[in-house]
Amino acid sequence: MTPTAPIQPTKLNSLQISLLRLFERGMSDEDTLEIRELVVAHMSKKLLAEVERVNEERGYAAADIEAMLNDPS
């Protein structure tokens, strides 16, 4: 495994700034959890779409994925 370069800090984008402003006003634990769940669901959807795209691009079948998951290396 090759070492990766450290992540360099960047400026906040407009979404990050909006979220910080949203949380600045204070919210209940329930609201915070609900927002986290929404973000996780959104990112999961994007990840699954990318996985499907790669599977189609590379022609992977379910058996190929199972073999990769069970590879002892």
Protein Blocks (a to p, Z undefined) as FASTA:
>chain_A
ZZddddddddddfklmmmmmmmmnopafklmmmmmmmmmmmmmmmmmmmmmmmmmmnopa
fklmmmmmmpmZZ
